[in-house]
Amino acid sequence: MGIIVVHLFSSSLVNICSKRVCSSTFCLLVLVRFLISSTFSTSAHGEAMTFLTRSLPPIIIIIILVFLTAVRTLDFRYHSNREMEQFLLQVNASNPDIAHLYSIGRSTRGQQLWVLALGVHPHQHTVGIPEFKYVANMHGNEVLGRVLLLHLIDDLINGYRNNQSWSLQLLSSTRIHIMPTMNPDGFDSSDTDCLYGRGRHNANGVDLNRNFPDAFVGLKAQQVMNEEKREAETRAVIGWLRKETFVLSANLHGGALVASYPYDNSNGGEELVGGASVAPDADVFIHLSKTYSFNHASMHQGDMCNEGRPFLHGVTNGYQWYPLSGGMQDYNYVWAQCLEVTLEISCCKFPPRRELPGLWTENRKSLLTFIQQVHLGVKGRVLDGSGTPVQDAVVEVKGRDNLCPFKTNRYGEYYRLLLPGTHSFTVTYPGHEVLSETLNIPYGPDTFSAMRHDFWLRRAVTATNDSSISAPTANVSNYICNQTFDQQGACGAAGAVTWSAAMVAVGLMVALQRLRD
């Protein structure tokens, strides 16, 4: 009975406000008070929020959403994009010490592409702390990843607040970026079909996992990639990769149960071995994929979806499974120095709601353990002859001829995911002698830290043709790399504006909270 009365009251109030019977200020104050204090129905809340969103600027809406949203237990269901946004805003406002919400851009239909960063230094990169990311819902009708990543956020924060060591160690040693949906428009148009259905593509009907620059196509055609012609979601992710130095990543899909690793494509060159397109870091990719599959309840058993295509240990080379051009995981690896795998986490693209708790249980350990693998190998900085960290120094590992060489970031840092053992490094930087060192690298994930090692360069005495002096090289590979990856990406400035707006909103929310108290 109480809920009916509240609903009738809210409907009348919204009707009065919309007809301007009372002043807009009065209506706003009454609606705010109503939303704060009432036990409201979903429809009553929706009517009130619809009025507010049509009447107020976006920045004020953000503040109100954060300020008014009651703290609720995250349930197992498919949340709408609006509900997901409200959850992320609430988490961000409630945990300013370990959470930072930002947008990397907008979808084709203008929806924000939200990312929540978690860590003890969530707002910006910290030297020595690796950057990790999860991306879900790239295909709008493959939806389990959305649910899992929201619950992963909830799990990490609750673990940290309850002083659980696993969460404390992860958030103290890693900056974790979580994007629950890369294709919110596709999700909005999707149906619940298990295998096919609508919503896979974005609002322009484009498959986002075929829309990235492709190294193999580029090397054959020697073409310049025209980013402006790519989809809004793709451009946003490319800009994101230029801004952050991601080390490890996974994108979550559905329709199979397997961990797939690069390469997804080939031009028939030396990378093609026995039907697989083998990346220079294949040993690391196989380890990463097996880490997920063997910590999963059943993925490691192989053909769990009864498709007649058994995946040994629940992993596969992407090209060997089926070739594709323009995939996101290859782009991450070739141009962003980020090792990414594709996680197919459910046989059904849109699992029934009743199965969601069990699917979370099956994937939880895998999701957490995979993050921990960001601490494989070695990390450190490259310093020039004066002891200053330098950007764009090339850090190569013997036997790993990457299409685009791994380079130091703007802080002079490098991160190389490597399995334990002895590895030989060559470091080159213009005007300095080529440095070669051999390191014995232990297994880092158990201690939540990769081995630390700085490379100290010596300035070249004279400019000669001595092969021990580093000099720039020019070849087709470098041409393609330089055309498609620029540290000063165009999205950097836009991203900074969006982040600042979010921070202003949170600050105002805190001020309102203090006034209310």
N, C-alpha and C positions, 0 to 999 in steps of 0.2 A: 504493500500500500504506500509506504514511504517513498519508494522509488518512483511510483506512478505520480505522486504529488510533485516530486522534484522535477520529473520530466515535463509535466504540464506547466510548472512554474518557469522552467528554462525556455520552453517553447514560446510562452507568452512574452517573456522578457526579450528574447531575440526578435520576436515580431514587433514589439513596441520600439526597440532600438532601430530596427531596420526601417521603420516608418518615421523615424526621427520625432516621435512623440515626446521624448525626453532628450536632454543634451547628450552628445556623444561621450563627454567626460563622465557624466553620471552613469551612463550605460556601461562604460568600460569598467568603472570602479565596482559597480554591482556585479557584473559578470565575473570579474576577478575574485571578488569576495565569495561569490557563489561557487566558483570552481575550486577555491581553496578549501572551503568548509563542507561542501556537500558530499554525500554519498550518491554519486550520480550514475545514471545508466549510460551505456555506451552511446546510445542515440542522443541523449541529452547533452553529453559531453561533446559529441560531434557537432550538434547544432550551435553550441556556444563557441566552439573553436572555429567553425566555419565563418561565423559573423566576425570574429576577431581577425582572422586571416584576410578577410575581404576589406577590412576597415583600417588596417595598420600597416606601416612599412615593414619589410622583411626583417630588419634588425630587431625591431620591437617584438615581432612574433617569436624570434629565437629566444629572446629574454623571457617572454611569457611562458613559452613551452618548457624551458628549463625550470622556471620559478614555480610553475603550477603543477607540473606532472608529479603525481604522488608516487612514492617509492613502492614498487610492486615487485613481486617475485616473477622472475622470467620463466614463463611457462613454455611447454613444448607444443608449438604450433607454428604456422606460417604467418609471420607478421607482415603487414603491409609496409610499403616504403615509408609512409608517414609514421607508423608505429616504430619501425626500426630507427628512424631519425630521432624520434622522441627518446627512445632508449639510449642512443648514443649521446645525445645532449645531456640527458640526466646523469649518465655515467661520468661524462666529462666534468660537469658542474660539481658532482659529489666527490670527485677524486682528483683535485687539481695538482696534487703532489706527484701522481703517477700516471695521469692520463692527459692526452692532448688531442682534441678533435680538430680535424682540418679537412678541407675539400681540395681535391686535385683538379677540379673543373666541373663541368656540367655535361649531362647526357644530351643526346640529340633533341629531346623534348624539354630540356632545361632543368632536369632534376640534378641535385647536388650528388657528386661522387664522393661520399664521405669515407674518411680513413681515421681510425682511432689508433694513436700511438701510445703504447704502454711501456713504462720503464721508470727508473728513479730519476732519469733526466729526459722526460718525455718531449720537451718542446724543441730541442735541437740536438744535432749530433754532438757526441762527446768523443774525443780522441781515445781510441782503444776499445770503444764499445761498438760491436758490430750491429749493422742494421739488418733486420729480418722482416719479411712480409708474407702474409697470406692474402690471396685474392679469391673471392667466390662469385658465383652467379654470372660468369662471363657469358654463358648461354642462359638466357632468361628463364627457360623452362627446366633447367637443372638446378634444383632449389635446395637440396639438402645442405650444401655448403653454407648458405645464409644462416640456417638454424645452428649449425655446428659452430660457426665463428661467433655468433652472439653468445652462445653458451660458453665458448672458450674465453671470451672477454669476462663474463660473469665469474667463471671459475678462477681465472688468474687474479682478479681483484679480490674475491672472497678469500682466496688462499693467502694473498699478501696481507689483508686486514687481520686474518687469523694467525699470522706469524708462522705459516707453514713453510718449511725450508725449501721445498721445490719451487714455490712461487717467489719467495724472497730471492733465491739464487738466480732464477731466470730474469726477473725484472731488475736485479742489480747488475747483471752482466750483459744484458741484451736490450736493445730498443726494438720493440715488436710492433709492426704496423699491420693493422687488420682492416681490410676492405670487404665488408659483407656482400656488397653487390657492385659489380662493374657494369651491369646492364639492367638498371632499374626499369627502363622502358619495356624491355623484353619481358621482365617479370610481370609487369602490369597486364600484358596482353596474353600471358601464357595460360594454358589449361592444365588439367591434372593428369593428362595421359602419361602412362608409364614409360613408353618408348618413343613416341613421336610428338605430335601436338604442336600448338603454336607457341611462339615466344622465344625460340632459339636465337633469332636474329635481333638486331637493334631496331629502332623505329624506322630506319631507312631500308630495312630488309637485308642488312649486311651481317655476315658471320664475322664477329670480331676476332675470332681465332684464325682468320684467314686474311686479316687486314693489316698486319704489321710488315715492315720492310723485311725482305727475305735475303739472307746473305748469299745463298746459292743462286738465286735469280739475279741478284746484283752483280755477282762475280762473273756470270756469263754475259750479261748485257752491259756491264760497266755503267750502270744507269745512276742518275742522281734521283734520290727518293724525294718525291714531292709530298711533304707532310700535309700541306693544306688540303689535299684531295682525300686524305684519310678521314675516317669517322671521328666524331668529337671524342668518343670514349677512348679510341686508340691514341689520339693526339694527347689526351690528358695523361695516359699512362706513360707515353714516351717522355713527356715533360717531367713527370714524377721521377722517372729513372735518371734523368739528368740532374735533378736536384739532390737526390739522396744516393749515397753509395751503398746500395744493397749488396749483401754478400750471399744470402740464401733466400729462396722463395719457393712457394708452391701455389699453384692455382687449382681450385677444387671444381671438379666436374661430376657428372652423373651419367648413368647408362651402362656402366661396367664396373668391375672391381679389380683395379690394377693400378700400379704406379708406373707411369710412362716417362722416359727421360730422353734428352736430345741425342742425336739430331732427329727432327721431324722430316727434314728434307735432304736432298742430295742433288748434285749435278753430275753424278757418275764419276767423280774423281776418286782420289785415294782414300777418302773417308768411307767409301762403300766397301764393306767387308762382309761376305757371307750373308747378304741380304739385309744387313744392318748399316745404318749411317753412323759411324763411330766417331764420337767427339774425342778431343785430346784428353779430356778429364773423365773418360768413360768409367774408369775404376771408381772414381768418387761418386759419379752419378748412380752407379749400380749399388754402391754402399748406401747412399741416401735413400734410394727407392726401397731397398730391402729393410732399412731401418723403419720405414713406415709400414711396409707389408707385414713384417714379422712382429710388430707391436700391435697390429690390428687383430681383431678376433678371428678373422677367417681369410683375409686377403692373400696371405702367404700360401694358402692351399691351392691356388691356381684358378681353375675354371669354375668359380662359384656361381656364375650367372647362367651356366649350362648353354653357352653359346657354341660349344664345340671347338673353341680356340684356347687351349690350355696355356696359361702364362706361368712359366716355371718360377716358383717362389713368389708369384704375384707381381712380377715386374716385367717390363718390356721396353725395348728400344722403340721410340716413336715411329721411325721410318719403317722398321720391320713389321710393326703392327699395321699401319697404313700411312703412306706418304701424304704430307700436307704442306702447302706453301703459305707463308705469311703467318706462321704460328707465334704465339707470345713467348713460349719457353725458349725457342731458338733465339729470338730477339734479345731476351734478357741475357742469355749466355754470351752471344757474340758481341753485342754492342754495349751492354751495361755491366759486364764482368760479374753478373749475378747468376749463380747456378740455380736454375729453376726446374722443378719437375711438375708434371701434371698428375694430379691425384683423382682417379675415377673412384668415387667412394660409395656408390650405390648402384645396384643393378637397375633399379627403377629411377627414372629421372625425377619423378615427383612422388616420393613414397607417401603412403597413407599416414595421416597424422598419428595414428595409434602406434606406429613403428618408430617414431622419432626418439623417445627416451632410450630404446634399445640401440638405435643407430649411434646416438651420442656415446653410450657406454662402449660400443665397439671401436669408436674412433678416438676417444679421449686420450688414451695413453700414446697413441701414434702421433696425434697432433702436438702433444707436449714434447715427446722425445725427438721429433723432427726439428723443432725449434732449437733444441739443445745442440744439434749438429752444426750450427753456425760457428761453433767453437772448435771445429776441426782445423788441423794444419797450423799455419803460422801467420802472425800479423806483426806489424811494426811500421816504422817510418824510414824513408830514404832522405838522408841529409847531405847537402852539398859540401864543398870544400871549406865553407865557413861555418858549418854546423847548422845551417838553416834547412828546415824541411822543404822539399821541392815537389811541385805538382808536375804530373806527366812524365815522371821517370818510369821507364819500362822495366818491369820485374818479370823475368821469364824463368820458367822451370824446365830443366833439360828433359827432353822427350815429350813436351807438351807444346806443340806448335799451334797456338790459338789463332784463329782467323784474324781477330783483332787483338793485339797484345794487351795484357793487363798493365794498367798504369796507376800511378799514385794519384790520390784525389787532391782536393784543394788544401788539405791539411798535411800533405806529404805522406799519407798512409797507404799501405797496401794490405790486402787480406787475400790469402791463398788457401782455399780448402784443399787439404791433402791428407791422404791416409798416413798412418804412422810409418816411419822408415827414414831412410837417407835420401835426401833430395838435393840436387845441385842447382844453384841459382845464378843467373847472369843479370846484372843491373846496369842499365845504360841511361845516360843523361847528357845532353849536349854540353861540350866544353869540359867534360870530366872523363877520367879513365874508366874503361869498362871494368866492372867489379865482378868477380866470380867467387862464390862461397858455397860450401857444402854444409848442410845442416842435418842433424839427426832429430827428427820431429816426433814427439810423443803423441798419445791420444788425448786430446784436449777436452772433449765434452764432459767427461767425468768430473773435471775440476771447474767446469764452466768458464774455461779460458783457453784459447789457442796459445801455442808457444809465442813468446814475444821476442822479436829480434829486429834491431835497427841496422840498416845498411849505411855505412859511412863512406862517402865517395871522396876521391882525391882529384883536385882540379888538374887538368892537363897542363903540362909545363909549356909546350909549344904546339902550334897548330900544324901538324904534319899528316902524312898519310898512314901513320902508325895505326895498325888495326886495333891497338889497345885503347884508342881514343874514340869515344862515342860520337857518332854523327848521324843526322837524320837519314832515313832511307825512304825511297819512293818506289812503290810497286802497286799493283792492282788492288791488293788487300788493303793497304793503307789508304788508297783513294776511296774505297768504299767505306771504310771505317770513319774517315774524316768527314765524308758527306752526310753521314747519318747520326753522328754522335758529337755533340758539342756541350761542354760543361756549362756554358752560359746559355742554357735553353730558354726559349721564348716564354715558356710557361712559368719560369721561376718567379718573375715579378707578379704575375696574376695570382700565383699560389700564395705569395707573401701577403697580398692584400686580403685574400680570403681568410688566411690564418689570423691576421690582425683583427678582422671584423669579429671572428669568433671569440677572440680573447676579450675584446671590448664588451661583447655580450655577456660573457661570464663575469667580467668585473662588475658590470651594472647589476647583474643578478645577485652577486654577493652583497652589493650595497643595498639592494631592495630587501634582502633577507635580514640584514642588520637593522634596517628601519622597522621591519615587521616585528623583529624580536624586541 
